[in-house]
Each structure stands twice: as structure tokens, then as C-alpha cells.
Amino acid sequence: MSTEEGQLAAVLTDIAATGEVPFIAHHSKAWDNHPMMKLARHLFVTGFDLGPLLTLGVGISGRNPETLKDLTVEHDVLEDKAVRVELVKRRRGAGRMFETVH
């Protein structure tokens, strides 16, 4: 491992332990190129990951991306092997549908 990789590993270990990304000063106003965001992406799911995750979810589940985007945080873990969530289709009236999926 190079010195630079070792330093990055040490910083990422601290971030993983505390959950806090250290402040890095910058002069750019572009948030998507912010050094702190780049550092956080090593350990945390960010908005940049939404497209690939939705693509994977659609490919695996066959569900509509809009349905996957509306997944709630509330879920049940079953025997440490599966997750149960409630899907909601965004329709008004009688067409509104709720479904529990695993």
C-alpha cells in the first residue's frame, strides 16, 4: 500500500468510527466536486449513487423506478436474511395500491 493509500485508509477508519467527515476547506462553489463529498463517497451512499442503485433495483425486482424511489425507511429484517417493506404505488383513489414485499 502506498503512503497516500495508507493515509486515506486511516482517515476512512476514523470516519467509519465516528460517522463524521472531517472539514476540508475549498474554494470551489460546486458541491458535487467538494473534497468532503468525494471523501464521504468512499463510505456512504450519496445522491451520486441513486441512479446506479435504481437501475440495479429495477433490474433485480422488475419494479418501476418510481415505486422504488418511494420506498419507506420502515422495514422488518427477517432471520437476518430478508427485508420486508411496504410498497406504495402513487395513484389517487381506488387505484392506490399497497403491497408488502420481501
Solvent accessible surface area in square Angstrom, and as a share of the most:
residue,aa,sasa,rsa
1,M,179,0.80
2,S,59,0.38
3,T,107,0.62
4,E,136,0.61
5,E,96,0.43
6,G,29,0.28
7,Q,115,0.51
8,L,61,0.31
9,A,43,0.33
10,A,59,0.46
11,V,55,0.31
12,L,28,0.14
13,T,89,0.52
14,D,94,0.49
15,I,2,0.01
16,A,71,0.55
17,A,87,0.67
18,T,92,0.53
19,G,46,0.44
20,E,129,0.58
21,V,38,0.22
22,P,62,0.39
23,F,164,0.68
24,I,59,0.30
25,A,77,0.60
26,H,66,0.29
27,H,189,0.84
28,S,51,0.33
29,K,198,0.84
30,A,46,0.36
31,W,162,0.57
32,D,72,0.38
33,N,80,0.41
34,H,30,0.14
35,P,46,0.29
36,M,47,0.21
37,M,51,0.23
38,K,112,0.47
39,L,22,0.11
40,A,13,0.10
41,R,110,0.40
42,H,107,0.48
43,L,78,0.39
44,F,78,0.33
45,V,113,0.65
46,T,24,0.14
47,G,63,0.60
48,F,68,0.29
49,D,37,0.19
50,L,95,0.47
51,G,43,0.42
52,P,89,0.56
53,L,89,0.44
54,L,31,0.16
55,T,98,0.57
56,L,105,0.52
57,G,21,0.20
58,V,47,0.27
59,G,66,0.63
60,I,135,0.69
61,S,59,0.38
62,G,67,0.64
63,R,63,0.23
64,N,82,0.42
65,P,63,0.40
66,E,77,0.35
67,T,9,0.05
68,L,26,0.13
69,K,104,0.44
70,D,48,0.25
71,L,76,0.38
72,T,66,0.38
73,V,136,0.78
74,E,142,0.64
75,H,101,0.45
76,D,69,0.36
77,V,85,0.49
78,L,55,0.27
79,E,152,0.68
80,D,136,0.70
81,K,176,0.75
82,A,39,0.30
83,V,71,0.41
84,R,83,0.30
85,V,27,0.16
86,E,83,0.37
87,L,4,0.02
88,V,25,0.14
89,K,52,0.22
90,R,152,0.56
91,R,126,0.46
92,R,232,0.85
93,G,62,0.60
94,A,114,0.88
95,G,38,0.36
96,R,116,0.42
97,M,66,0.29
98,F,113,0.47
99,E,63,0.28
100,T,73,0.42
101,V,31,0.18
102,H,140,0.63
